[in-house]
Amino acid sequence: MPRRLVEKLRSFMPGNGKKKARHYQRQEIPRDQHNVSRSMISEPAKKVLHRLNKAGYEAYLVGGGVRDILLGGKPKDFDIATNATPEEVHDLFRNSRLIGRRFRIVHVVFGREVIEVTTFRGNARDAEDDVADDEHRTSEHGLLLRDNVYGNQEEDALRRDFTINALYYCIRDFSIIDFADGVEDLKNHQIRLIGDPETRYREDPVRMLRAIRFAAKLGFEIEPETEAPIRELAPLLSHIPPARLFDEVLKLFSAGHGEATYNLLQQYNLLEPLFPETARAIEAGEPDELILQALRNTDARIAQGKSVTPYFLFAAMLWPALQVEWRRRQDNGDPVQPALHGAIGKVIGRQVQATSIPKRFSGPMKEIWEMQMRLPRRQGKRAFATLTHPRFRAAYDFLLVRESAGEIEPGLGQWWTEFQRVDERGQERMLSQLGSATAPRKRRRKRSPVKRPPQS
């Protein structure tokens, strides 16, 4: 793709990187050399861009929206970057709200669509000492704790994580501004961090998960220098708050590329920080086919426009860990049912130390697991009671996954499928047949010989 160079920028590398800094050049791509059109941008996003520009501010569509359109896709949301401060943006839009602690941003709300507006970010290390101390703080591991320094468009671009996200669309002249060879990396199908990878991962270890997510979503390769530190730095994710990691897990597995994402997490040793008990169970030989089958089903549902419940995902991801703990308790002499309840509490208790699980999800997850013992028990009125359970459908789907994964013999899932389909008379017939087929035959007791009184 031909490109016109406007001006050469300084090299950029966050932190004190050991490798030689890469030199970036600002590239401006005119409208006739790219495929981004105003018709592909939502009306609310265009309203925000035009109002900011009319008020005298710079404003650009940025990041994933530009990236996805360039790749021929349809963006799910649109983000905007501007030189206006959050307070100035908030004053322009009555339908907006200020959010964020580490870095304040503005959400402009148009019904169900939310346009996220961020102020250009700067590099606190280049700021005056008193500003840097107050607005830029890191932990002993290099993790950014506070980062509220504003800057210009160039600084904002080079502060972003990946080159393919440092792309800006200008609605005034319809050009694309590329600061870090992002368009070239799109053409080469690769994920590349801006700056020194180790430093950037230490600043925010979640960037390792984002690299995985983009690689799985786009089908891209992770560029060698970008992937090199991941396995070594994976344990840094333990310093991320569990609530944030819960949100990241949902992003990883709810985007329609769950199976590919899982395989990449395994490849780069990133499953263990997210699901430590599951990773240990698999390493010890517990099969993970149920996880893979559940993720395949989830990907198919998302492709069909259907919803995915977080508690079902977590029930599948933690199933290998539950099996190990359940067996251990039974081997120690616990009866089956108490062993299951104890295992559930133990596995969830350990998991929430890595990723939080809100109670609105952990409760249904427990019920899915517990109902795996109820589903085989169908005699009498049990089948009707199970069928009316509020978590029956999710437990039934989980049963089908277990059968597809080869964990249990097929047949029970088909029975429940048929039981839901037939009318009440058909259900009674199925239960009658079930009873005659499964009820153990009673052994006939031998009659004692009748003793007759002796004849006189």
C-alpha positions as CSV (number, residue, x, y, z in Angstrom):
1,M,0.0,0.0,0.0
2,P,1.6,3.3,-1.0
3,R,2.0,5.8,1.8
4,R,3.0,9.5,2.1
5,L,5.4,10.3,4.9
6,V,4.6,13.6,6.6
7,E,7.2,13.9,9.3
8,K,9.8,11.8,11.1
9,L,9.2,11.2,14.8
10,R,11.6,10.5,17.5
11,S,12.3,6.9,18.5
12,F,10.2,5.6,21.4
13,M,10.8,3.0,24.1
14,P,8.9,3.0,27.4
15,G,11.2,2.5,30.4
16,N,14.8,1.7,30.4
17,G,14.8,-1.0,27.7
18,K,18.0,-2.9,27.0
19,K,17.3,-3.4,23.3
20,K,17.8,-0.7,20.7
21,A,14.8,1.5,20.3
22,R,12.8,1.1,17.2
23,H,12.3,4.3,15.1
24,Y,8.8,5.1,14.2
25,Q,7.6,7.4,11.5
26,R,4.2,9.2,11.2
27,Q,2.5,8.1,8.1
28,E,-0.7,9.7,6.7
29,I,-2.8,7.5,4.3
30,P,-5.2,9.5,2.2
31,R,-8.8,8.4,1.5
32,D,-8.1,6.9,-1.9
33,Q,-5.6,4.5,-0.4
34,H,-7.6,2.8,2.3
35,N,-11.1,1.2,2.7
36,V,-12.4,3.1,5.8
37,S,-15.6,4.9,5.0
38,R,-17.9,7.1,7.1
39,S,-20.7,4.7,6.2
40,M,-19.0,2.0,8.3
41,I,-19.0,4.2,11.4
42,S,-22.0,4.4,13.7
43,E,-24.0,7.6,13.8
44,P,-23.3,8.2,17.6
45,A,-19.6,8.0,16.9
46,K,-19.8,10.4,14.1
47,K,-21.8,12.8,16.3
48,V,-19.1,12.8,18.9
49,L,-16.3,13.3,16.4
50,H,-18.1,16.2,14.7
51,R,-19.1,18.0,17.9
52,L,-15.5,17.8,19.3
53,N,-14.1,19.1,16.0
54,K,-16.7,21.9,15.9
55,A,-15.7,22.9,19.4
56,G,-12.1,23.4,18.3
57,Y,-10.7,20.1,19.6
58,E,-8.8,17.3,17.7
59,A,-10.8,14.1,17.7
60,Y,-10.1,10.8,15.9
61,L,-11.6,7.3,15.7
62,V,-8.9,5.1,17.1
63,G,-7.9,1.5,17.8
64,G,-10.0,-1.5,17.2
65,G,-12.7,0.3,15.2
66,V,-10.1,1.4,12.6
67,R,-8.3,-1.9,12.7
68,D,-11.4,-4.0,12.1
69,I,-12.7,-1.9,9.2
70,L,-9.2,-2.1,7.6
71,L,-9.5,-5.9,7.9
72,G,-12.9,-5.9,6.2
73,G,-14.8,-6.6,9.4
74,K,-17.6,-4.8,11.3
75,P,-16.5,-3.2,14.6
76,K,-18.5,-4.0,17.7
77,D,-17.8,-0.6,19.2
78,F,-16.1,2.7,18.5
79,D,-13.5,4.5,20.6
80,I,-12.4,8.1,20.2
81,A,-9.2,9.9,21.2
82,T,-9.0,13.7,21.6
83,N,-6.9,16.5,23.0
84,A,-9.9,17.7,25.1
85,T,-9.7,16.9,28.8
86,P,-12.3,14.6,30.3
87,E,-14.0,17.5,32.0
88,E,-14.1,19.4,28.7
89,V,-15.6,16.4,27.0
90,H,-18.1,15.9,29.8
91,D,-19.2,19.6,29.5
92,L,-19.9,19.1,25.8
93,F,-22.2,16.1,26.2
94,R,-25.0,16.0,28.7
95,N,-25.4,12.3,28.0
96,S,-22.0,11.5,29.3
97,R,-20.4,10.3,32.5
98,L,-16.8,10.4,33.9
99,I,-15.3,7.1,34.9
100,G,-11.9,5.5,35.8
101,R,-9.3,5.9,38.4
102,R,-5.9,5.0,36.8
103,F,-6.9,7.1,33.8
104,R,-10.1,9.2,33.6
105,I,-12.2,8.6,30.5
106,V,-15.7,9.7,29.4
107,H,-18.6,7.5,28.3
108,V,-21.0,9.2,26.0
109,V,-24.3,7.3,26.0
110,F,-26.6,7.0,23.1
111,G,-29.3,4.5,24.1
112,R,-27.6,1.0,24.1
113,E,-24.5,2.3,22.4
114,V,-21.6,3.8,24.5
115,I,-18.9,5.8,22.8
116,E,-15.7,5.8,24.9
117,V,-13.7,9.1,24.7
118,T,-10.1,9.3,26.0
119,T,-7.8,12.2,26.3
120,F,-4.4,11.9,24.5
121,R,-2.1,10.2,27.0
122,G,1.5,11.3,27.5
123,N,4.6,9.7,29.0
124,A,5.0,10.7,32.6
125,R,8.7,10.0,32.5
126,D,9.0,13.0,30.2
127,A,7.0,15.2,32.5
128,E,8.3,17.5,35.3
129,D,9.4,15.7,38.4
130,D,6.5,16.9,40.6
131,V,3.9,15.9,38.0
132,A,5.6,12.5,37.4
133,D,5.6,11.7,41.1
134,D,2.0,12.6,41.6
135,E,0.5,11.2,38.4
136,H,2.7,8.2,37.6
137,R,3.3,5.5,40.1
138,T,4.6,1.9,39.7
139,S,4.9,-1.1,42.0
140,E,8.1,-2.9,42.8
141,H,7.4,-5.2,39.9
142,G,7.0,-2.4,37.4
143,L,3.2,-2.5,37.4
144,L,1.6,0.9,36.7
145,L,-0.6,2.0,39.6
146,R,-1.5,5.5,38.5
147,D,-1.0,7.1,35.1
148,N,-2.8,10.4,34.6
149,V,-0.5,12.3,32.4
150,Y,-2.0,13.9,29.2
151,G,0.0,14.4,26.0
152,N,-0.3,14.9,22.3
153,Q,-1.4,12.5,19.5
154,E,2.1,11.2,18.9
155,E,2.7,10.4,22.6
156,D,-0.8,8.8,22.8
157,A,-0.1,6.6,19.8
158,L,3.2,5.3,21.2
159,R,1.7,4.7,24.6
160,R,-0.8,2.2,23.1
161,D,0.0,-1.5,23.5
162,F,0.0,-2.9,19.9
163,T,0.9,-1.3,16.6
164,I,-2.3,-2.4,15.0
165,N,-4.2,-0.4,17.7
166,A,-2.2,2.8,17.1
167,L,-4.2,3.8,14.1
168,Y,-6.3,7.0,13.9
169,Y,-9.1,7.9,11.4
170,C,-9.6,11.7,10.8
171,I,-13.2,12.5,9.8
172,R,-12.2,15.9,8.6
173,D,-10.1,14.8,5.6
174,F,-10.9,11.0,5.8
175,S,-7.2,10.1,6.2
176,I,-5.7,7.4,8.4
177,I,-2.7,8.3,10.6
178,D,-0.3,5.4,11.4
179,F,2.4,6.1,14.0
180,A,3.9,2.6,14.5
181,D,3.7,0.7,11.2
182,G,0.3,-0.7,12.3
183,V,-0.9,-1.0,8.7
184,E,2.2,-2.9,7.7
185,D,1.6,-5.3,10.6
186,L,-2.0,-5.8,9.6
187,K,-0.8,-6.8,6.1
188,N,1.7,-9.2,7.6
189,H,-0.9,-10.6,10.0
190,Q,1.2,-10.1,13.2
191,I,0.8,-8.8,16.7
192,R,3.6,-6.5,17.7
193,L,4.0,-4.5,20.9
194,I,5.1,-0.9,20.8
195,G,8.3,-0.4,22.7
196,D,10.3,-2.9,24.8
197,P,8.0,-6.0,25.3
198,E,9.4,-6.9,28.8
199,T,8.9,-3.3,30.1
200,R,5.4,-3.1,28.6
201,Y,4.4,-6.4,30.1
202,R,5.7,-5.4,33.5
203,E,3.8,-2.1,33.3
204,D,0.6,-4.1,32.7
205,P,0.8,-7.9,32.7
206,V,-2.8,-8.0,31.2
207,R,-1.1,-7.0,27.9
208,M,0.0,-10.7,27.6
209,L,-3.6,-11.8,27.7
210,R,-4.5,-9.1,25.2
211,A,-1.8,-10.4,22.8
212,I,-3.4,-13.8,23.1
213,R,-6.9,-12.5,22.5
214,F,-6.0,-10.6,19.4
215,A,-3.9,-13.4,18.0
216,A,-6.9,-15.8,18.5
217,K,-9.5,-13.3,17.2
218,L,-7.6,-12.2,14.1
219,G,-5.7,-15.4,13.4
220,F,-2.4,-13.5,13.6
221,E,1.0,-14.7,14.7
222,I,2.6,-13.0,17.7
223,E,5.8,-11.3,16.5
224,P,9.0,-13.1,17.9
225,E,10.2,-10.2,20.1
226,T,6.7,-9.7,21.4
227,E,6.2,-13.3,22.4
228,A,9.7,-13.9,23.8
229,P,9.1,-12.7,27.4
230,I,5.6,-14.1,27.9
231,R,6.3,-17.5,29.4
232,E,8.8,-16.1,31.8
233,L,6.6,-13.2,32.9
234,A,3.3,-15.1,33.1
235,P,3.4,-15.3,36.9
236,L,3.1,-11.5,37.0
237,L,-0.6,-11.9,36.4
238,S,-0.9,-12.9,40.1
239,H,-0.3,-9.2,40.9
240,I,-3.5,-8.2,39.0
241,P,-6.7,-7.9,41.1
242,P,-8.9,-11.0,40.8
243,A,-11.9,-8.9,39.7
244,R,-10.0,-7.5,36.7
245,L,-8.8,-11.0,35.7
246,F,-12.4,-12.2,35.9
247,D,-13.4,-9.6,33.3
248,E,-10.4,-10.5,31.2
249,V,-11.4,-14.2,31.2
250,L,-14.8,-13.3,30.0
251,K,-13.2,-11.3,27.1
252,L,-11.0,-14.2,26.3
253,F,-13.7,-16.8,26.0
254,S,-16.7,-14.8,25.0
255,A,-15.4,-13.5,21.7
256,G,-16.2,-16.5,19.5
257,H,-12.6,-17.9,19.5
258,G,-12.5,-19.7,22.8
259,E,-10.9,-22.9,21.6
260,A,-8.0,-21.1,19.8
261,T,-7.6,-18.8,22.9
262,Y,-7.4,-21.8,25.2
263,N,-4.7,-23.5,23.1
264,L,-2.7,-20.3,23.1
265,L,-3.0,-19.9,26.8
266,Q,-1.6,-23.4,27.2
267,Q,1.2,-22.7,24.7
268,Y,2.4,-19.6,26.6
269,N,1.9,-20.9,30.2
270,L,-0.9,-18.3,30.8
271,L,-3.6,-20.8,31.9
272,E,-2.0,-21.4,35.3
273,P,-2.2,-17.8,36.5
274,L,-5.9,-17.8,35.5
275,F,-7.0,-21.3,36.5
276,P,-4.2,-22.7,38.8
277,E,-6.1,-25.8,40.0
278,T,-7.2,-26.7,36.5
279,A,-3.7,-26.3,35.1
280,R,-2.3,-28.5,37.9
281,A,-5.0,-31.1,37.3
282,I,-4.3,-31.3,33.6
283,E,-0.6,-31.4,34.1
284,A,-1.2,-34.4,36.5
285,G,-3.0,-36.2,33.7
286,E,-6.6,-35.1,34.0
287,P,-8.1,-34.9,30.5
288,D,-9.2,-31.4,29.3
289,E,-11.4,-32.6,26.4
290,L,-14.5,-31.4,28.2
291,I,-13.1,-27.9,28.3
292,L,-12.3,-28.0,24.6
293,Q,-15.7,-29.4,23.7
294,A,-17.4,-26.7,25.9
295,L,-15.4,-24.0,24.1
296,R,-16.3,-25.4,20.7
297,N,-20.0,-25.3,21.6
298,T,-19.6,-21.7,23.0
299,D,-17.9,-20.6,19.8
300,A,-20.7,-22.1,17.8
301,R,-23.3,-20.3,19.9
302,I,-21.6,-17.0,19.5
303,A,-21.4,-17.5,15.7
304,Q,-25.2,-18.0,15.7
305,G,-25.8,-14.8,17.7
306,K,-26.7,-16.7,20.9
307,S,-25.8,-15.6,24.4
308,V,-23.2,-17.3,26.6
309,T,-23.4,-17.5,30.4
310,P,-20.2,-16.9,32.4
311,Y,-21.2,-19.6,35.0
312,F,-21.3,-22.3,32.3
313,L,-17.8,-21.3,31.1
314,F,-16.4,-21.4,34.6
315,A,-18.2,-24.7,35.3
316,A,-16.3,-26.2,32.3
317,M,-13.0,-24.6,33.0
318,L,-12.9,-25.8,36.6
319,W,-14.3,-29.3,35.9
320,P,-10.9,-31.1,35.8
321,A,-10.0,-29.5,39.1
322,L,-13.3,-30.6,40.6
323,Q,-12.8,-34.1,39.5
324,V,-9.4,-34.4,41.1
325,E,-10.6,-33.0,44.4
326,W,-13.8,-35.1,44.4
327,R,-11.9,-38.3,43.9
328,R,-9.4,-37.4,46.5
329,R,-12.2,-37.0,49.1
330,Q,-13.8,-40.2,48.1
331,D,-10.5,-42.0,48.4
332,N,-10.2,-40.7,51.9
333,G,-13.5,-42.3,52.8
334,D,-16.1,-39.5,52.2
335,P,-19.4,-40.6,50.8
336,V,-20.1,-39.5,47.2
337,Q,-22.5,-36.6,47.9
338,P,-20.6,-35.0,50.8
339,A,-17.4,-35.5,48.9
340,L,-18.9,-33.5,45.9
341,H,-20.1,-30.7,48.2
342,G,-16.8,-30.4,49.9
343,A,-14.9,-30.5,46.6
344,I,-17.1,-27.7,45.2
345,G,-16.4,-25.5,48.1
346,K,-12.6,-26.2,48.0
347,V,-12.2,-25.6,44.3
348,I,-14.2,-22.4,44.2
349,G,-12.4,-21.1,47.3
350,R,-9.1,-21.6,45.6
351,Q,-10.2,-20.2,42.3
352,V,-11.4,-16.9,43.7
353,Q,-7.9,-16.1,44.8
354,A,-6.9,-16.0,41.1
355,T,-10.1,-14.7,39.4
356,S,-13.1,-13.5,41.4
357,I,-16.4,-15.2,40.7
358,P,-19.4,-13.1,41.6
359,K,-22.1,-15.0,43.6
360,R,-24.6,-14.5,40.9
361,F,-22.3,-16.9,38.8
362,S,-20.8,-19.2,41.5
363,G,-24.3,-20.2,42.7
364,P,-25.6,-21.4,39.3
365,M,-22.2,-23.0,38.7
366,K,-22.5,-25.2,41.8
367,E,-26.0,-26.2,40.8
368,I,-24.8,-27.3,37.3
369,W,-22.2,-29.6,39.0
370,E,-24.6,-30.9,41.6
371,M,-27.3,-31.7,39.0
372,Q,-24.9,-34.1,37.2
373,M,-25.7,-36.5,40.0
374,R,-29.4,-35.9,39.8
375,L,-29.8,-36.3,36.0
376,P,-29.2,-40.1,36.0
377,R,-31.9,-40.6,38.8
378,R,-35.1,-40.5,36.8
379,Q,-37.4,-43.0,38.5
380,G,-40.8,-42.1,39.9
381,K,-41.3,-38.3,40.2
382,R,-37.6,-37.4,40.2
383,A,-37.5,-36.7,36.4
384,F,-40.3,-34.2,36.7
385,A,-38.7,-32.5,39.6
386,T,-35.4,-32.3,37.8
387,L,-37.1,-31.0,34.6
388,T,-38.6,-28.0,36.5
389,H,-35.3,-27.1,38.2
390,P,-34.3,-23.5,37.2
391,R,-30.9,-24.7,36.3
392,F,-32.0,-27.8,34.4
393,R,-31.3,-26.5,30.9
394,A,-27.7,-25.5,31.7
395,A,-27.1,-28.8,33.5
396,Y,-28.6,-30.7,30.6
397,D,-26.3,-28.8,28.2
398,F,-23.3,-29.7,30.4
399,L,-24.3,-33.3,30.4
400,L,-24.3,-33.3,26.6
401,V,-20.8,-31.8,26.6
402,R,-19.6,-34.5,28.9
403,E,-21.0,-37.1,26.5
404,S,-19.5,-35.4,23.5
405,A,-16.1,-35.3,25.3
406,G,-16.3,-39.0,25.9
407,E,-16.3,-38.7,29.7
408,I,-19.5,-40.8,30.1
409,E,-21.3,-43.3,27.9
410,P,-23.8,-41.7,25.5
411,G,-27.5,-42.4,26.0
412,L,-28.6,-40.3,29.1
413,G,-28.5,-37.1,27.1
414,Q,-30.6,-38.5,24.3
415,W,-33.1,-39.7,26.9
416,W,-33.5,-36.2,28.4
417,T,-33.7,-34.8,24.9
418,E,-36.6,-37.1,24.1
419,F,-38.2,-36.5,27.5
420,Q,-38.4,-32.8,26.9
421,R,-39.9,-33.3,23.4
422,V,-42.8,-35.7,24.1
423,D,-46.1,-34.9,25.8
424,E,-47.1,-35.9,29.3
425,R,-48.4,-39.3,28.1
426,G,-45.1,-39.9,26.3
427,Q,-43.2,-39.0,29.4
428,E,-45.2,-41.4,31.5
429,R,-44.5,-44.1,29.0
430,M,-40.7,-43.4,29.0
431,L,-40.7,-43.5,32.8
432,S,-42.6,-46.8,32.8
433,Q,-40.1,-48.3,30.3
434,L,-37.3,-47.0,32.4
435,G,-38.6,-48.6,35.5
436,S,-39.1,-52.0,33.8
437,A,-35.7,-51.8,32.3
438,T,-33.7,-50.7,35.3
439,A,-35.6,-52.0,38.3
440,P,-33.8,-55.0,39.8
441,R,-35.8,-58.2,39.9
442,K,-36.8,-59.3,43.3
443,R,-35.6,-62.7,44.2
444,R,-38.5,-65.1,45.0
445,R,-38.2,-66.4,48.5
446,K,-38.4,-70.1,48.8
447,R,-41.3,-71.3,50.8
448,S,-40.6,-73.3,53.9
449,P,-42.2,-76.7,53.8
450,V,-45.4,-76.8,55.7
451,K,-45.1,-79.1,58.6
452,R,-48.2,-81.2,59.0
453,P,-49.2,-82.4,62.4
454,P,-48.5,-86.0,62.9
455,Q,-51.5,-88.3,62.5
456,S,-52.7,-90.1,65.5
